[in-house]
Amino acid sequence: MKYTDFLDNNDLKTLVQSMNSRAKLTKLSGRLTIAQLRDRIYASGGKCEWCTVSLINEAFEVDHIIPLNRGGGNTSDNIAVACPDCNRRKSAKHPARFAQETYARTGILTDLLKRVLDYYKVEAATQKSLFDDSTDTPDILPEDDSPDDPLPYIWGQ
């Protein structure tokens, strides 16, 4: 689907049906409507909410911030408009880990990154130089990113 001033209702309907079907298969709560999805897409302002790349007249995807397989709800406050690159990079990663990786890659602290990092009380880490003598390291999530690790539903606050 491409980001334009006028989103096609049939495309939105297909996307909503797909997202609702996936959520139903995982037995999770939440059912999106076409209006909710359209509002979320337009609220992004035509930018990837993870990295800020422009999506105007470009393909975009809709990402569950807390992935469905990690217990995230299928609701408008748990979805973000993402460029295909960010959506693929994130996949089913823990949202805080992906927020740290995205900040390290882009150096941009978007509203979404800030919200995720603040909630999980982790710092936005930047990649240190290979030759940095500093011994202090930022709080980074552990490497074990197992889907069994329950995550709270945080976006309805």
C-alpha positions as CSV (number, residue, x, y, z in Angstrom):
1,M,0.0,0.0,0.0
2,K,1.3,3.5,-0.8
3,Y,0.9,6.5,1.4
4,T,-1.2,9.2,-0.4
5,D,-3.7,11.9,0.6
6,F,-6.5,9.5,-0.3
7,L,-6.2,6.0,0.9
8,D,-8.2,3.4,-1.0
9,N,-11.0,1.9,1.2
10,N,-10.6,-1.5,-0.5
11,D,-6.9,-1.6,0.4
12,L,-7.6,-0.5,3.9
13,K,-10.4,-3.2,4.2
14,T,-8.0,-5.9,3.0
15,L,-5.3,-4.8,5.5
16,V,-7.7,-4.6,8.4
17,Q,-9.1,-8.0,7.6
18,S,-5.6,-9.5,7.5
19,M,-4.6,-7.9,10.8
20,N,-7.8,-9.0,12.5
21,S,-7.4,-12.5,11.2
22,R,-3.8,-12.7,12.5
23,A,-4.9,-11.5,15.9
24,K,-7.8,-14.0,16.0
25,L,-5.4,-16.8,15.2
26,T,-3.2,-15.8,18.2
27,K,-6.3,-15.5,20.4
28,L,-5.5,-11.9,21.2
29,S,-7.9,-9.1,22.0
30,G,-8.6,-6.2,19.7
31,R,-10.3,-5.7,16.5
32,L,-9.3,-2.8,14.2
33,T,-11.7,-0.9,12.0
34,I,-11.1,0.8,8.7
35,A,-11.6,4.2,10.3
36,Q,-9.1,3.4,13.1
37,L,-6.5,2.2,10.7
38,R,-6.9,5.3,8.4
39,D,-6.6,7.6,11.4
40,R,-3.4,5.9,12.6
41,I,-1.9,6.1,9.1
42,Y,-2.7,9.8,8.7
43,A,-1.5,10.5,12.2
44,S,2.0,9.4,11.1
45,G,2.2,12.5,8.9
46,G,3.6,10.4,6.1
47,K,6.7,9.3,7.9
48,C,7.9,6.0,9.3
49,E,7.2,6.3,13.1
50,W,10.4,4.4,13.8
51,C,13.0,6.1,11.7
52,T,11.2,9.2,10.1
53,V,11.9,8.3,6.5
54,S,9.3,9.9,4.2
55,L,6.5,7.6,3.0
56,I,4.8,10.1,0.8
57,N,3.9,8.2,-2.4
58,E,5.9,5.3,-1.1
59,A,5.0,1.8,0.1
60,F,4.4,1.5,3.8
61,E,3.5,-1.2,6.3
62,V,1.6,-1.3,9.5
63,D,3.6,-2.7,12.5
64,H,2.4,-4.1,15.8
65,I,4.6,-2.2,18.3
66,I,4.4,-5.1,20.7
67,P,4.2,-8.0,18.3
68,L,1.2,-10.3,18.4
69,N,3.4,-13.3,19.2
70,R,4.6,-11.4,22.3
71,G,1.1,-10.6,23.6
72,G,0.6,-7.2,21.9
73,G,-3.0,-6.2,21.3
74,N,-4.5,-5.7,17.8
75,T,-5.6,-2.1,18.6
76,S,-4.9,1.3,17.1
77,D,-2.7,2.3,20.0
78,N,-0.4,-0.8,19.4
79,I,0.2,-0.1,15.7
80,A,2.7,2.1,14.0
81,V,3.2,3.1,10.4
82,A,6.5,1.8,9.3
83,C,8.7,1.8,6.2
84,P,9.3,-1.7,4.8
85,D,12.9,-1.6,6.0
86,C,12.0,-0.9,9.7
87,N,9.2,-3.4,9.6
88,R,11.5,-6.1,8.4
89,R,14.3,-5.2,10.8
90,K,12.0,-5.2,13.7
91,S,10.0,-8.4,12.9
92,A,9.1,-9.9,16.3
93,K,11.8,-8.2,18.3
94,H,11.2,-6.7,21.7
95,P,10.1,-3.1,21.0
96,A,12.7,-1.6,23.4
97,R,15.5,-3.5,21.7
98,F,14.4,-2.3,18.3
99,A,14.0,1.2,19.6
100,Q,17.7,1.2,20.8
101,E,18.9,-0.3,17.5
102,T,16.9,2.2,15.5
103,Y,18.3,5.1,17.5
104,A,21.8,3.8,17.2
105,R,21.3,3.5,13.4
106,T,19.6,6.8,12.8
107,G,20.5,9.1,15.7
108,I,16.9,10.3,15.7
109,L,14.7,10.0,18.8
110,T,11.2,9.9,17.4
111,D,8.1,10.2,19.6
112,L,7.6,6.4,19.2
113,L,11.2,5.6,20.2
114,K,10.9,7.9,23.2
115,R,7.6,6.4,24.3
116,V,9.0,2.8,24.1
117,L,12.3,3.6,25.8
118,D,10.7,5.6,28.6
119,Y,8.2,2.9,29.3
120,Y,10.9,0.2,29.6
121,K,13.2,2.6,31.4
122,V,16.2,2.0,29.0
123,E,18.5,4.5,27.4
124,A,18.7,5.3,23.8
125,A,22.2,3.9,23.2
126,T,24.4,5.0,20.4
127,Q,27.0,2.7,18.8
128,K,30.4,3.4,20.4
129,S,33.5,3.7,18.4
130,L,35.6,0.5,18.2
131,F,38.5,2.5,19.7
132,D,36.5,4.1,22.5
133,D,38.4,3.6,25.9
134,S,35.3,4.3,27.9
135,T,34.1,1.4,30.2
136,D,30.7,2.6,31.0
137,T,27.9,1.0,28.9
138,P,24.3,2.0,28.6
139,D,21.5,-0.2,29.9
140,I,20.8,-2.6,27.0
141,L,18.2,-5.4,27.1
142,P,19.6,-8.9,27.5
143,E,20.3,-10.9,24.4
144,D,17.7,-13.4,25.4
145,D,14.7,-12.1,23.5
146,S,12.5,-15.1,23.8
147,P,8.8,-14.9,22.8
148,D,7.9,-16.6,26.1
149,D,8.9,-13.4,28.0
150,P,5.6,-11.8,28.8
151,L,5.3,-8.1,28.0
152,P,2.7,-5.8,29.5
153,Y,0.2,-4.1,27.3
154,I,1.3,-0.4,27.6
155,W,-0.2,1.6,24.8
156,G,-3.7,2.2,26.2
157,Q,-2.6,4.6,28.9
